Amino acid sequence: MKNTVLGSIYLTLAASIWGGMYVVVKVVVAVISPLELVWLRYLIAIVTLIIIGFVTRQKWRIDKRYFLIIIAIGIIGNAISIVAQETGTMLSSAQMGAIITSSTPAFMVIFARLLLKERLTMKKGFSVILATIGVFLIVGIGDLDLTSKLGGITLLLAALTWAFMSVLIKLLPSNYSQIVVTTYSITVALIVLTPFVLPRLQGINISEWGHPSIYGGLLYLGIVSTAGGFLLWNRGLQMLNASSGGIFFFFQPVVGAVLGWMILGENIGITFWIGSSLILLGVLFIFWENK
């Protein structure tokens, strides 16, 4: 039960951090394109993680048999998924980014069943259904133009690949430091993205980065969202099974909606509170499942 509580706290914090990420990304991509933005946030994150790792005296050795899993996590989750997520958010909206990427838990249930042979129970299924309905009530669905549809498809790819990555993490030994695992996987993503990014960096107008919303956004995305969020998410998944842990992803649109109301002046109606209640109820089912 202790692991359930701690894991739930870690996953809730990670999803909440990422809820704020959509507002930040929407501001920063107006100046820095998604590919360069992902590369820069990873550069900042790696520096942060290495400092944390050496201060806390982490053991950096990884058994050779797990190299391919680390590489897969880096390419699928940290490279493809995050670039797709930020591209989709740029093409559509922060709200659409929240609703589509919040389908991740449903994919996690499927991948957990296929790869980890986790038992799919009625409570798990019902919790995903409740939380999904809650998300739809919170963000709503409007008429979509072609650009938004392309953004939606890209965001769906982001959700699918993030779910797959989250299940792959469960294949690593639970005693591996998440600081080390996250550092290595992000390094893989940085290496993969570098050949595509370096030729494009010459066209960036550095003077536009001087605004607090831009450099502050980069620091948030690199230190808080990437280094902090990934560490919390990976650690939380080690404490819960993958299909149960995924439900906490639904906190992301709740936080995103609240921040959108506070920062961007977006309206919050009665459906927000109804949707939030359904998400909370879905999370409670996970607690009951793990008693």
C-alpha positions as CSV (number, residue, x, y, z in Angstrom):
1,M,0.0,0.0,0.0
2,K,2.9,2.3,0.7
3,N,4.2,1.9,-2.8
4,T,0.7,2.6,-4.2
5,V,0.5,5.9,-2.3
6,L,4.1,7.1,-3.2
7,G,3.7,6.0,-6.8
8,S,0.4,7.8,-7.0
9,I,2.0,11.0,-5.7
10,Y,4.9,10.8,-8.1
11,L,2.6,10.2,-11.1
12,T,0.1,12.9,-10.1
13,L,3.0,15.4,-9.7
14,A,4.4,14.4,-13.1
15,A,1.1,14.7,-14.9
16,S,0.4,18.1,-13.2
17,I,3.8,19.4,-14.4
18,W,3.0,18.3,-17.9
19,G,-0.4,20.0,-17.7
20,G,1.4,23.3,-17.4
21,M,3.7,22.3,-20.2
22,Y,1.0,22.8,-22.9
23,V,0.5,26.5,-22.0
24,V,4.3,27.0,-22.1
25,V,4.8,25.1,-25.4
26,K,2.1,27.2,-27.0
27,V,4.0,30.4,-26.1
28,V,7.5,29.2,-26.9
29,V,6.7,27.5,-30.3
30,A,5.8,31.0,-31.6
31,V,9.5,31.7,-31.6
32,I,11.3,28.3,-31.6
33,S,10.0,25.5,-33.8
34,P,9.1,22.1,-32.2
35,L,12.2,20.1,-33.3
36,E,14.6,22.7,-32.0
37,L,12.5,23.2,-28.9
38,V,12.7,19.5,-28.0
39,W,16.5,19.5,-28.7
40,L,17.0,22.5,-26.5
41,R,14.9,21.3,-23.6
42,Y,16.8,18.0,-23.6
43,L,20.1,19.8,-23.6
44,I,19.0,21.7,-20.5
45,A,17.6,18.6,-18.9
46,I,20.7,16.5,-19.4
47,V,22.9,19.1,-17.7
48,T,20.4,19.2,-14.9
49,L,20.3,15.4,-14.5
50,I,24.0,15.0,-14.7
51,I,24.5,17.5,-11.9
52,I,21.8,15.8,-9.8
53,G,23.3,12.4,-10.5
54,F,26.8,13.3,-9.4
55,V,25.6,15.2,-6.3
56,T,23.6,12.2,-5.2
57,R,26.4,9.8,-6.2
58,Q,24.5,7.7,-8.6
59,K,25.8,4.4,-10.0
60,W,25.9,5.0,-13.8
61,R,26.4,1.4,-14.9
62,I,23.7,-0.3,-16.9
63,D,23.8,-4.1,-17.7
64,K,24.4,-4.6,-21.4
65,R,21.3,-6.7,-21.8
66,Y,19.2,-3.6,-21.1
67,F,20.9,-1.3,-23.6
68,L,18.4,-1.9,-26.3
69,I,15.5,-1.1,-24.0
70,I,17.1,2.2,-23.0
71,I,17.7,3.0,-26.7
72,A,14.1,2.2,-27.5
73,I,12.8,4.3,-24.6
74,G,15.0,7.2,-25.9
75,I,13.9,7.0,-29.5
76,I,10.2,6.1,-29.1
77,G,9.3,8.1,-26.0
78,N,11.8,10.9,-25.7
79,A,12.4,11.6,-29.4
80,I,9.4,10.6,-31.6
81,S,6.7,11.1,-28.9
82,I,7.8,14.5,-27.6
83,V,8.5,16.0,-31.1
84,A,5.0,14.7,-32.2
85,Q,3.4,16.2,-29.1
86,E,4.9,19.7,-29.5
87,T,4.3,19.7,-33.3
88,G,0.7,18.6,-32.8
89,T,0.2,21.3,-30.1
90,M,1.6,23.9,-32.5
91,L,-0.8,22.8,-35.3
92,S,-3.9,22.6,-33.1
93,S,-4.4,23.9,-29.6
94,A,-3.4,23.3,-26.0
95,Q,-6.8,21.9,-25.3
96,M,-6.6,19.4,-28.2
97,G,-3.1,18.5,-27.1
98,A,-4.5,17.7,-23.6
99,I,-7.5,15.6,-24.8
100,I,-5.7,13.5,-27.4
101,T,-2.6,12.8,-25.4
102,S,-4.8,11.9,-22.5
103,S,-5.8,8.8,-24.5
104,T,-2.3,7.5,-23.4
105,P,-3.7,5.4,-20.5
106,A,-6.0,3.4,-22.7
107,F,-3.0,2.5,-24.9
108,M,-1.0,1.7,-21.8
109,V,-3.6,-0.8,-20.7
110,I,-3.4,-2.5,-24.2
111,F,0.4,-2.6,-24.3
112,A,0.7,-3.7,-20.7
113,R,-1.6,-6.7,-21.6
114,L,0.4,-7.5,-24.7
115,L,4.0,-7.0,-23.4
116,L,3.8,-7.5,-19.7
117,K,0.8,-9.9,-19.5
118,E,-0.9,-7.7,-16.9
119,R,-4.4,-8.8,-16.1
120,L,-7.1,-6.5,-17.4
121,T,-9.7,-6.1,-14.6
122,M,-13.1,-4.5,-14.6
123,K,-11.9,-1.8,-12.2
124,K,-9.0,-0.9,-14.5
125,G,-11.3,-0.7,-17.6
126,F,-14.0,1.2,-15.7
127,S,-11.5,3.7,-14.3
128,V,-10.1,4.5,-17.8
129,I,-13.7,4.9,-19.2
130,L,-14.6,7.3,-16.3
131,A,-11.4,9.4,-16.7
132,T,-11.8,9.5,-20.5
133,I,-15.4,10.9,-20.2
134,G,-14.1,13.4,-17.7
135,V,-11.4,14.6,-20.1
136,F,-14.0,15.1,-22.9
137,L,-16.2,17.1,-20.5
138,I,-13.3,19.3,-19.5
139,V,-11.9,20.3,-22.8
140,G,-14.8,19.8,-25.1
141,I,-14.8,19.1,-28.9
142,G,-15.2,21.8,-31.5
143,D,-15.2,22.1,-35.3
144,L,-11.8,21.3,-36.7
145,D,-10.0,22.7,-39.8
146,L,-7.5,20.8,-41.8
147,T,-4.5,22.1,-39.8
148,S,-6.1,21.0,-36.6
149,K,-6.9,17.6,-38.0
150,L,-3.2,17.1,-38.9
151,G,-2.3,18.3,-35.4
152,G,-4.8,15.7,-34.0
153,I,-3.2,12.9,-36.0
154,T,0.3,14.0,-34.8
155,L,-0.9,14.1,-31.2
156,L,-2.4,10.6,-31.5
157,L,1.0,9.4,-32.6
158,A,2.5,11.1,-29.5
159,A,0.0,9.4,-27.2
160,L,0.6,6.0,-28.8
161,T,4.4,6.2,-28.6
162,W,4.4,7.6,-25.1
163,A,2.2,4.7,-23.9
164,F,4.5,2.2,-25.5
165,M,7.5,3.8,-23.9
166,S,5.8,3.9,-20.5
167,V,5.3,0.1,-20.7
168,L,8.9,-0.5,-21.9
169,I,10.1,1.2,-18.6
170,K,8.6,-1.7,-16.7
171,L,11.0,-4.1,-18.4
172,L,13.9,-2.5,-16.6
173,P,14.9,-3.7,-13.1
174,S,13.1,-1.7,-10.4
175,N,16.4,-1.1,-8.5
176,Y,17.8,1.0,-11.4
177,S,18.1,4.7,-10.6
178,Q,15.5,6.7,-12.5
179,I,18.0,9.5,-12.6
180,V,20.4,7.3,-14.5
181,V,17.7,5.7,-16.8
182,T,16.2,9.1,-17.6
183,T,19.7,10.7,-18.3
184,Y,20.6,7.8,-20.7
185,S,17.3,7.8,-22.5
186,I,17.3,11.5,-23.0
187,T,20.9,11.4,-24.2
188,V,19.8,8.8,-26.9
189,A,17.0,11.2,-28.0
190,L,19.5,14.1,-28.1
191,I,21.9,12.1,-30.3
192,V,19.1,11.0,-32.6
193,L,17.7,14.6,-33.0
194,T,21.1,16.4,-33.4
195,P,21.7,15.7,-37.1
196,F,18.2,17.1,-37.9
197,V,18.6,20.2,-35.6
198,L,22.1,21.5,-36.2
199,P,21.5,22.6,-39.8
200,R,18.4,24.5,-38.7
201,L,20.0,26.3,-35.7
202,Q,21.7,28.8,-38.1
203,G,18.3,30.3,-38.9
204,I,17.3,31.0,-35.3
205,N,17.0,34.6,-34.2
206,I,18.7,34.5,-30.8
207,S,17.6,38.0,-29.9
208,E,14.0,36.8,-29.7
209,W,15.0,34.5,-26.8
210,G,15.6,37.5,-24.5
211,H,11.9,37.8,-23.5
212,P,11.2,36.2,-20.1
213,S,8.4,34.1,-21.5
214,I,10.8,32.4,-23.9
215,Y,13.9,31.8,-21.8
216,G,11.6,31.1,-18.8
217,G,9.6,28.7,-20.9
218,L,12.8,26.9,-22.0
219,L,14.0,26.5,-18.4
220,Y,10.6,25.2,-17.3
221,L,10.5,22.7,-20.2
222,G,14.1,21.6,-19.6
223,I,14.4,21.5,-15.9
224,V,10.9,21.1,-14.5
225,S,8.9,19.3,-17.2
226,T,11.7,17.1,-18.7
227,A,14.2,16.4,-15.9
228,G,11.6,16.6,-13.0
229,G,8.6,15.3,-14.8
230,F,10.3,12.3,-16.4
231,L,12.0,11.3,-13.1
232,L,8.7,11.4,-11.3
233,W,6.8,9.6,-14.0
234,N,9.4,6.8,-14.4
235,R,9.7,6.3,-10.6
236,G,5.9,6.2,-10.2
237,L,5.6,3.6,-12.9
238,Q,8.1,1.4,-11.1
239,M,5.8,1.4,-8.0
240,L,2.5,0.6,-9.8
241,N,1.7,-1.7,-12.7
242,A,1.7,0.0,-16.1
243,S,-2.1,-0.2,-16.7
244,S,-2.9,1.3,-13.2
245,G,-0.2,4.0,-13.4
246,G,-1.5,5.3,-16.7
247,I,-4.7,6.6,-15.2
248,F,-2.8,9.4,-13.4
249,F,-2.1,10.9,-16.9
250,F,-5.6,12.3,-16.7
251,F,-4.5,14.9,-14.2
252,Q,-2.7,16.6,-17.1
253,P,-5.8,18.2,-18.8
254,V,-7.2,19.2,-15.4
255,V,-4.1,21.2,-14.5
256,G,-3.9,22.5,-18.1
257,A,-7.5,23.8,-17.9
258,V,-6.9,25.5,-14.5
259,L,-3.7,27.2,-15.8
260,G,-5.4,28.2,-19.0
261,W,-8.1,29.9,-16.9
262,M,-5.5,31.6,-14.6
263,I,-3.0,32.6,-17.2
264,L,-4.8,32.8,-20.6
265,G,-8.2,33.9,-19.2
266,E,-10.1,30.8,-20.6
267,N,-13.5,30.1,-19.1
268,I,-14.1,27.1,-16.8
269,G,-17.7,25.9,-16.6
270,I,-19.7,23.4,-14.7
271,T,-18.5,20.6,-17.0
272,F,-15.0,21.2,-15.8
273,W,-16.0,20.3,-12.2
274,I,-18.0,17.3,-13.4
275,G,-15.2,16.0,-15.5
276,S,-12.6,16.5,-12.7
277,S,-14.9,14.5,-10.4
278,L,-15.0,11.7,-12.9
279,I,-11.2,11.7,-13.2
280,L,-10.8,11.6,-9.4
281,L,-13.3,8.8,-9.2
282,G,-11.3,6.9,-11.8
283,V,-8.1,7.3,-9.8
284,L,-9.9,6.1,-6.6
285,F,-10.7,2.9,-8.5
286,I,-7.0,2.4,-8.9
287,F,-6.5,2.7,-5.1
288,W,-9.3,0.1,-4.5
289,E,-7.6,-2.1,-7.1
290,N,-4.3,-2.1,-5.3
291,K,-5.6,-2.6,-1.7
